[in-house]
Amino acid sequence: MKTLFKISFLLLICCSPIVKSQEMAPPPPVEIPFFNLIEGKWVSEPYQAMGKTFTDEADQDWKLNHQYFVIDFEAKSKESNYKGKGYFTKDNDGNIKGWWFDIFGLQGLMSYSGKIEGNKMKIMGKNDVYYEEREVEVKGDVMTHNVVQKITGKDGKVQEMKYTVVYNRKMKK
């Protein structure tokens, strides 16, 4: 009898979160008109950064019940490739919040915050060694990123880079 009681008690404890989660409804879709403007596949014109010439590809759309705007990103140069994925949404005050994951693992994880006004978004991202300010402007099928990046080396010295990347829409979603 004690065993039956223990099994029943364990089942009740284990299953109650499942029952509760089934009763919960997801929140309504997040609406950010600027992100609707930049949905789709984009390819950059070649640009210079870190002494290399890069061309980027970005596939951008809403995921997870329209809660996060997700950017799948790849930058290619003759010498190397870089891949990353960003998740962006807004808080209750309308501020943009984001997280960037990339091939550098935890070292590359960045958190972002910013604001959108009309067809421009200004965001700032950072982690222990990397700081970035990015202004993104959309005009039709052209998206321009003005970027300022600061990297802190192991010696504590900060290296600053500024560059502009112009993207052309390859496909609208």
LUMTORRO-748655 format. One record per residue: residue in three letters; x negated, y, z of N, C-alpha, C in turn. Coordinates in steps of 0.2 Angstrom, whole numbers, padded with zeros to 4 digits, always signed. Layout:
<pts>
AlaXYZXYZXYZ...
</pts>
This chain:
<pts>
Met-0004-0006+0000+0000+0000+0000-0004+0006+0000Lys-0010+0006+0004-0014+0012+0004-0017+0013-0002Thr-0019+0008-0006-0022+0008-0013-0017+0012-0018Leu-0011+0009-0017-0006+0012-0022-0005+0020-0020Phe-0005+0022-0014-0004+0029-0012-0010+0033-0015Lys-0016+0030-0014-0022+0033-0016-0022+0034-0024Ile-0020+0029-0027-0020+0030-0035-0015+0035-0037Ser-0009+0035-0033-0004+0040-0035-0006+0047-0034Phe-0009+0048-0028-0012+0054-0026-0017+0057-0031Leu-0022+0052-0033-0027+0054-0038-0024+0056-0045Leu-0019+0052-0047-0015+0054-0053-0012+0060-0053Leu-0009+0062-0047-0005+0068-0046-0010+0074-0047Ile-0016+0073-0044-0021+0079-0044-0024+0079-0051Cys-0025+0074-0054-0029+0074-0061-0024+0077-0066Cys-0018+0075-0065-0013+0077-0071-0010+0083-0070Ser-0010+0086-0064-0006+0093-0063-0009+0098-0067Pro-0016+0099-0068-0018+0104-0073-0016+0103-0080Ile-0015+0097-0082-0013+0096-0089-0006+0098-0089Val-0001+0096-0085+0006+0098-0085+0006+0106-0085Lys+0002+0109-0080+0003+0116-0080+0000+0119-0086Ser-0005+0117-0089-0007+0120-0096-0002+0119-0101Gln+0002+0114-0101+0007+0113-0106+0012+0117-0105Glu+0013+0120-0099+0019+0125-0098+0017+0132-0100Met+0010+0133-0101+0008+0140-0102+0008+0141-0110Ala+0010+0147-0112+0010+0148-0119+0004+0153-0121Pro+0000+0152-0126-0005+0156-0128-0003+0164-0129Pro-0007+0168-0128-0005+0175-0128-0004+0177-0136Pro+0000+0182-0137+0001+0184-0144-0006+0186-0148Pro-0006+0185-0154-0012+0187-0158-0014+0194-0157Val-0021+0194-0156-0024+0201-0155-0024+0204-0162Glu-0022+0211-0162-0022+0215-0168-0027+0220-0168Ile-0032+0220-0173-0037+0225-0173-0037+0226-0181Pro-0034+0231-0183-0033+0233-0190-0040+0233-0194Phe-0045+0236-0190-0052+0236-0193-0055+0229-0195Phe-0054+0224-0191-0056+0218-0193-0052+0215-0199Asn-0046+0217-0199-0042+0215-0205-0045+0217-0212Leu-0048+0223-0211-0051+0226-0217-0058+0223-0219Ile-0061+0219-0214-0067+0216-0216-0067+0209-0216Glu-0061+0206-0216-0060+0199-0217-0062+0197-0224Gly-0065+0191-0224-0068+0188-0231-0075+0187-0231Lys-0077+0185-0237-0084+0184-0238-0088+0190-0241Trp-0094+0191-0238-0098+0197-0240-0105+0195-0241Val-0108+0198-0246-0115+0197-0248-0118+0204-0248Ser-0124+0204-0245-0128+0211-0245-0132+0212-0251Glu-0133+0218-0252-0139+0220-0257-0145+0218-0253Pro-0151+0217-0257-0157+0216-0253-0159+0222-0249Tyr-0162+0221-0244-0164+0226-0239-0171+0224-0236Gln-0174+0229-0233-0180+0228-0229-0179+0228-0222Ala-0182+0224-0218-0182+0224-0211-0188+0219-0209Met-0191+0221-0204-0197+0217-0201-0202+0215-0206Gly-0203+0220-0211-0208+0218-0216-0206+0213-0221Lys-0200+0211-0221-0197+0206-0226-0191+0209-0230Thr-0190+0206-0236-0184+0208-0239-0179+0202-0238Phe-0173+0204-0236-0167+0200-0234-0161+0201-0238Thr-0157+0195-0239-0151+0196-0242-0146+0192-0237Asp-0141+0195-0235-0136+0192-0230-0130+0189-0233Glu-0127+0184-0230-0120+0182-0232-0116+0181-0225Ala-0110+0184-0225-0106+0184-0220-0099+0182-0221Asp-0097+0177-0218-0090+0174-0219-0086+0176-0212Gln-0081+0180-0213-0078+0184-0207-0070+0182-0207Asp-0068+0180-0202-0060+0179-0201-0058+0177-0194Trp-0052+0178-0193-0049+0176-0186-0048+0169-0185Lys-0050+0167-0179-0050+0160-0176-0046+0160-0170Leu-0045+0154-0168-0042+0152-0161-0036+0156-0159Asn-0030+0155-0163-0024+0158-0162-0025+0166-0163His-0029+0168-0168-0030+0175-0169-0032+0179-0163Gln-0036+0176-0159-0039+0179-0153-0046+0182-0154Tyr-0049+0179-0158-0056+0181-0159-0058+0182-0167Phe-0061+0187-0168-0063+0188-0175-0070+0185-0175Val-0071+0180-0180-0078+0176-0180-0082+0178-0186Ile-0088+0179-0185-0093+0181-0190-0098+0175-0191Asp-0098+0171-0196-0103+0166-0198-0108+0170-0202Phe-0114+0170-0200-0119+0174-0203-0125+0171-0205Glu-0128+0172-0211-0135+0170-0213-0139+0175-0217Ala-0145+0176-0214-0149+0181-0218-0155+0177-0221Lys-0157+0178-0227-0162+0174-0230-0167+0178-0233Ser-0173+0176-0232-0179+0179-0235-0183+0174-0238Lys-0189+0176-0242-0193+0170-0245-0196+0167-0239Glu-0198+0170-0234-0202+0167-0228-0197+0163-0223Ser-0191+0165-0222-0187+0162-0217-0180+0163-0218Asn-0176+0159-0214-0169+0160-0214-0167+0161-0207Tyr-0161+0165-0206-0159+0166-0199-0151+0165-0199Lys-0149+0162-0194-0141+0160-0194-0139+0162-0187Gly-0133+0165-0187-0129+0167-0181-0122+0167-0182Lys-0119+0167-0176-0111+0167-0176-0109+0172-0170Gly-0104+0176-0172-0102+0181-0167-0094+0180-0166Tyr-0092+0181-0160-0085+0181-0158-0084+0188-0155Phe-0078+0191-0158-0077+0198-0156-0069+0199-0155Thr-0067+0203-0150-0060+0204-0148-0060+0211-0145Lys-0054+0212-0142-0054+0219-0138-0051+0217-0131Asp-0053+0222-0127-0050+0221-0120-0044+0225-0119Asn-0041+0226-0113-0035+0229-0112-0035+0236-0114Asp-0041+0239-0114-0041+0246-0115-0043+0248-0122Gly-0043+0243-0127-0044+0243-0134-0052+0244-0136Asn-0056+0242-0131-0063+0242-0132-0065+0236-0135Ile-0070+0236-0140-0072+0230-0143-0077+0226-0138Lys-0076+0219-0138-0081+0215-0134-0083+0210-0138Gly-0089+0208-0138-0092+0202-0142-0097+0199-0139Trp-0099+0193-0142-0104+0188-0140-0107+0186-0147Trp-0114+0186-0147-0117+0183-0153-0122+0177-0151Phe-0121+0172-0155-0125+0166-0153-0129+0165-0160Asp-0135+0162-0159-0139+0161-0165-0144+0155-0164Ile-0149+0155-0169-0153+0149-0169-0158+0149-0164Phe-0159+0155-0160-0164+0155-0155-0161+0153-0148Gly-0155+0150-0148-0152+0148-0142-0150+0153-0137Leu-0151+0151-0130-0150+0156-0125-0154+0163-0125Gln-0160+0162-0128-0164+0168-0129-0161+0173-0134Gly-0157+0171-0139-0154+0175-0144-0147+0177-0142Leu-0144+0175-0136-0137+0176-0134-0137+0184-0133Met-0132+0187-0136-0131+0194-0135-0124+0196-0133Ser-0123+0201-0129-0116+0203-0128-0115+0210-0130Tyr-0109+0211-0133-0108+0218-0137-0102+0221-0134Ser-0102+0228-0134-0096+0232-0133-0096+0238-0137Gly-0090+0241-0138-0090+0246-0143-0083+0249-0144Lys-0082+0253-0149-0076+0256-0151-0075+0256-0158Ile-0069+0257-0160-0067+0257-0167-0063+0264-0168Glu-0064+0268-0173-0060+0273-0175-0059+0273-0182Gly-0053+0272-0184-0052+0272-0192-0056+0266-0195Asn-0060+0268-0200-0063+0263-0204-0070+0262-0202Lys-0072+0265-0195-0079+0264-0192-0079+0260-0186Met-0083+0256-0185-0084+0253-0178-0091+0254-0176Lys-0092+0256-0170-0099+0257-0167-0099+0252-0161Ile-0104+0248-0161-0105+0243-0156-0113+0243-0154Met-0113+0241-0147-0120+0241-0144-0121+0234-0142Gly-0126+0230-0143-0127+0224-0141-0134+0223-0137Lys-0135+0219-0132-0141+0218-0129-0142+0211-0125Asn-0148+0210-0124-0150+0204-0120-0156+0206-0116Asp-0160+0201-0114-0166+0203-0110-0172+0206-0114Val-0172+0205-0120-0178+0207-0125-0175+0211-0131Tyr-0169+0212-0132-0166+0214-0138-0161+0219-0137Tyr-0161+0225-0140-0156+0230-0140-0154+0232-0147Glu-0147+0233-0148-0145+0235-0155-0139+0240-0154Glu-0140+0245-0159-0134+0249-0160-0132+0248-0167Arg-0126+0247-0169-0124+0246-0176-0117+0250-0177Glu-0118+0253-0182-0112+0257-0185-0110+0254-0191Val-0103+0251-0191-0101+0248-0197-0095+0252-0200Glu-0096+0254-0207-0091+0258-0210-0088+0254-0216Val-0082+0254-0217-0079+0250-0223-0075+0255-0228Lys-0077+0255-0234-0074+0259-0239-0072+0254-0245Gly-0066+0252-0245-0064+0247-0250-0067+0240-0249Asp-0071+0238-0255-0074+0232-0255-0082+0233-0253Val-0084+0238-0250-0091+0240-0248-0091+0241-0240Met-0095+0237-0237-0096+0238-0230-0103+0240-0229Thr-0104+0245-0225-0111+0248-0223-0113+0247-0216His-0118+0244-0214-0121+0243-0208-0127+0248-0207Asn-0127+0253-0202-0132+0257-0200-0135+0254-0194Val-0141+0251-0193-0143+0248-0188-0149+0251-0185Val-0149+0251-0178-0155+0253-0174-0157+0247-0169Gln-0163+0244-0170-0164+0238-0166-0171+0240-0162Lys-0171+0238-0155-0177+0238-0151-0178+0231-0148Ile-0184+0229-0149-0187+0223-0147-0192+0224-0142Thr-0191+0221-0136-0196+0222-0130-0201+0216-0131Gly-0207+0217-0132-0212+0211-0132-0214+0209-0126Lys-0218+0203-0125-0220+0200-0119-0225+0205-0115Asp-0228+0210-0119-0232+0215-0116-0228+0221-0113Gly-0222+0221-0114-0217+0226-0112-0217+0232-0117Lys-0220+0232-0122-0220+0237-0127-0213+0236-0131Val-0210+0242-0133-0204+0242-0137-0205+0244-0144Gln-0203+0239-0149-0204+0241-0156-0197+0243-0158Glu-0196+0248-0162-0189+0251-0164-0189+0250-0172Met-0184+0248-0174-0183+0247-0182-0176+0250-0183Lys-0176+0254-0189-0170+0257-0192-0169+0254-0199Tyr-0163+0252-0201-0162+0250-0207-0154+0251-0209Thr-0153+0251-0215-0146+0251-0218-0145+0244-0222Val-0139+0241-0221-0137+0235-0225-0131+0237-0229Val-0130+0236-0235-0124+0237-0239-0122+0230-0241Tyr-0115+0229-0239-0112+0223-0241-0107+0224-0247Asn-0106+0219-0251-0101+0219-0256-0096+0213-0255Arg-0090+0214-0255-0085+0209-0254-0086+0204-0259Lys-0086+0198-0258-0087+0192-0263-0080+0189-0263Met-0076+0189-0258-0069+0186-0258-0065+0188-0252Lys-0059+0190-0253-0055+0192-0248-0051+0186-0245Lys-0049+0186-0239-0045+0181-0236-0038+0183-0235
</pts>
